[in-house]
């Protein structure tokens, strides 16, 4: 038995199976300049945020429960998709906390969500700067991809505080010998009324190459008032194969204001130039150990909700690269984007949840 966002009586009165999801389709106009300075325009239809989700929960007694969660991406623009290409796990929860096994996101992503706003991946995508994710690299290889083979433990909440740790075998995702690449993530969150505080760290072992040691540390704050304010800081550190380390800092700001069914939001982020003990030729994705190799990103958007499940939206994004940088939204623009060039996107779309 299935019900859209509503529990349904199964074998026992406390068991439930929930079906939910979203069809999110948008028109996107990308503008950028190539290496020769020629203006390029790319118009496309996207549906990367569309998904369908199944969640089932069974009460085991003594405040214990067992559940599963299956998420599948839906691409109305290409007719493709697949089960478990997003989060997909089983969970055992009780008074001592919860353990998830399967494909799960780490707390590193949870802590950052309050201050980097993603309306649509690839179109408005601060992760192109945050976590050095553009072009399919970063702290967890693709950054929005959940860990495929992972275990995550979440503590109970005490006085607004909670914590989480996870470990993952990334070998399958990286198409390497089983057990050859790992990621470790841990952090704490605090929620009290309108205030949110978070801190998380992540370490990756042998992901970019054998012997690689990559580290990320992120701090975030959110306050929900008449104007919601989100702030975030991040430091990435990479061991370079040729020797030395490459470090990069990032700072982000989110402002949003909601009245009635309307929301206006703005996002600004700055990826600073790389530095460290590595040589000047050191490069990890978009991070370079050179001056003027950073980038700034600015976004402004508007959303109107036609109902609890339906919304229309529009937003504009701009990445301003420094003279030696090539940050972009996704791989569709990164290959041809010239160094030091700007790239922008103008998006209008509709989301229908069920």
N, C-alpha and C positions, 0 to 999 in steps of 0.2 A: 504494500500500500504506500502511496506517495502523496505528499501534499506540499504545495509551494509555501515554504517558510512556516508551515504549521505541523506540529507533532501529530502523529497518527498512532492509534492504539495498535500494537502488534501482539506478540505472544503474551505479554503481560501489560498491566495498566501503566507501568512506568517506562516501557520501551517505546522508542520512537524512531521513525525514519523520515528525514526531511530532504526535500528536493528544492534547490534554489539556484539562482544564476542571474546572468545579465547578458543582454545583447547591447553592445556599445559600438556604434558605427560612426565614423567621422570622415570628413573631407579635409585633406591637409595640402597646403601649398608651401613647399620648401624652396627657399632662395639661398644661394651661396655663390662664391666665386672660386674658380679652379686655380691651378698653379700658374696659369698664364693671365689671371685676372679677368677672365671672361665670365660674365654673369650666367648662371645656370638656374633653371626653374624646374622643379619636379612636382607634379600634381598627382595625388594618389588617394585611393579609398582605403581606409584602414579599419580593422576590427580586432586588433591585438588584445584589447582588454575584455573581450567577450568570453564568457565561461559558463560552465554548468557544474554544480556542486551537489554531492550526496553526503549526508551525515546521519549516522545511526548510533543510537545510545541504548545501552542495556544496564539496568540496575542490578547489582550483584549483592546488595544488602550490606549492612554495616558501613554505610556511607561510601561504598565503593561502586564504581561504574566502569564499564568497558565501552569504547566507542570506536568508530572508524570515520575517516574523512577522505573523500575522493574528489578531486577537482580536475576538470578537463578544459583545455582551451578550445574555443570555437572561433573559426575564422570565416565570417560571412563573405569576406572579400576574396578569399582563395578557395573556399570550400574544404579547408583542411582543419585539423585539430587532432587531439589525442588525449586519452585518459592518462592521468598521473603525469602529465607534463608540467603540472604545478604541484602544490602540496598534496600529499597522498600518504596517509599514515593510519596506524592503529594507536589507541591511547588507553592507558589504565590510570584512573584518577581516584584519589581518596583524600583523607585528612592529612596525609604526609606529602601531598603534592601530586604531580602528574608526570607520567613517562610516555613519550611518543617514540615510535619506531617507524621508520620509512623515509619518505621524502619530506623534509621539513625545513623551514626557514630558521636561521639562528636568531638569537636575541639581538645581534648586531643590527639586523634589519629592523626589528621592533623598536629599538631605541631611536633610530633615525627617522622613523615615519612621522613623528609630530612636527618636524620642521622642514622636511623636503616633501613638497606636495606634488604628486604625480596624477594628473588627470588622465593622460594616456601615455603609456610607454612608447618611446621612440619619437613622439611628437612634442610633448612637454616632459622632458626627462632630465631632471637635475642629476640623476646618477651618471650622466655623461661626464660630469665633473666630480661629484661626490663618489668616493670609493674608486675613482679612476676606472669607471666601468665601460666607457665608450669603446666600440670595436670589439666587444666580447672579451674583455679582460677585467681584472680588478681583484678585490679581496676574496670573492668566492666565484670567480670565473663566470662572468655574465651578470653577476650581482643580483639580479632579480630571479635567477634560477635557484630553486630550493636545493639543499643538499640531498642527493639521491639516496645514499646509504648512510643513515644517521640515527643517532639516539639523542633525545633531548629531555632534560629533566627541568620542570618548573616547580619552584617551592610554593607552599601556601603563602597567603598574604598576611603579614603581621603589621598592624598599625600603618597601613599604606605602603609598606615595603614588600617587595618580592624579588626573587632572583631566578636565574636560569643558567644552565650549562649545557653544551652540546658538543658532540664529537662526530665527525663524518669521515668516511672513506670516499675520497673524490676520484678514485682510480677509474671507475666506470664512466663518470662524466668526462674525464680527461682521456678516455680510451687508452688506459695504460694497464700494466700488470696489476692484478688485484692486490690491494694493501700497500701500494707504492706511494700514495699521496693522501695526506690527511689534513683536516681543518679542525680547529678547536675554538670555541666561542663561549664567552661567559659575560655576565653583567647583572646589574641591579636596576630596578625601577621603583619610583615613588609616586603615588597618586593620592592627592588629598584635595577634595573639592575641585577648584578650577586649575590647580597646579599639577604639573607633571615634570619630573626630573628623571633622567636616565643616564647610565654610563655602561659602556660595553667595550670589550676587547676581543680581538680575533687574531689567531695565529694560523698560518698555512705552511705546511711542510712538504717540500718536493713537488709543488704544484706547477710552477713555471718551468723548472728543470730540476734534475737530481741535485740536491744540496741547497735548494732555494729555501729561504726562511723569510716569510713576509708577515708583517704585523700591522694591525689597524687598531686605533683607539678613538672612540667617538663619545662626545658628551652632548646632551640635548636638554632643552627646557621648553615647556609650553604653558601658556597661561590663557585660559578661556574666559574672556570678559566681553565688554561691548565690541572690542576689537581683539580677535585672537592673535597672539604673538607666539611665534616659534623661533628658537635660536639653536644653532648647532655648530659644533667644532669637530674637526677630525684631523688626525695625523696618520699618514701612511708611511711605512718604512720597508724598503725592499733590500735584500741582499743581492748584489749584482754579481753575475758569473765572473766577470773580469776582475773583481775585487772591490771592496768597499761597500758602502750603503748609500741608498738614494731615498731621501725623505721629502714628503710634500704635505703641506697643511691646507685645510679647506675651512671656510666659514660660510654659513648660510643663514638667511633670515626669511621668515614667512609671516605675512600679515593677511588677515581675512576678516571680513565684516558681513554678517548675515542679518537681514531684516525681512521678515515674512518668508516668502518663497525665493528670495533673491540672495545671492552671494557674490561679492566681489573679492578677489584675492590677488596677491602679488607675491612674487618670490624673487630673491636676489641671492646669488652665490658667487664666491670668489675662490678659485683654485690658484694657489700661489706657485711661484716658480720652484722647481726642484732644487735641492741642495744636499750636501752630505760629503762623505769621504770618497765616493766613487769618482771616476774620471769624468771629464766634461762630455765625453761621448755616451755616457750612460743614459739609457732610455728604457722605461717600462711602460708600455702602452703610450699614453699621452704625457707621462711625467718625464721631464728631461732635466739633467743637472746643468742647466744653463740659465742665465739671467733672461728676463723677458720671455719666459716659457709658460706663463700662467694664462688664465682666461677668466672672464666674468660672464655670468648668465643672468638675464633679466626676463621676468615673465609677468603677464597681467591677464587675468581671466574673469569671466562672468558666467554665472550659472543661474538658471531659473527652473524651479521644480514645478511641473504641471500637476504632479500628484506625489504620493509617498514613494512611488516606484518609477516615475518617469521624469526625466530632466532633459533640458536643452542647454548647451554650453558653447562658448567660444573663447579662444585665448590666443595670445601672440607671445612668441618666445624669441629671444635673441642671445646668441653666444658671440662675445667679442674676444677674439683670440689676441694674445700678445704677439710680438713680431716673430717669435720662434715656436709658436704652438699651433696645434691642429685639432683642438677639441671639436666634437660634432655630436649630433643627436643620436645617430645610429650608423650602421654600415652603408646605408644607401647614399649618404653624403660624404662619409669619411674618405673613401677611396679617391675621389676626385677633388676634394677640398684642398685649396691652396694653403700653404703655411702663412699664418698671420691674417687669415681672412675671416670675415663674419659669416655666420649662417643663421637663418631665421625660419620660423614656421608660423603659419596662420591656420588655425583649425576651427571648424564648426562641426558639431556633432550632436547625437542624441543617444541617451541611455535608457533602456527599458529593463527593469529588474523583474524577476518573477520568483 
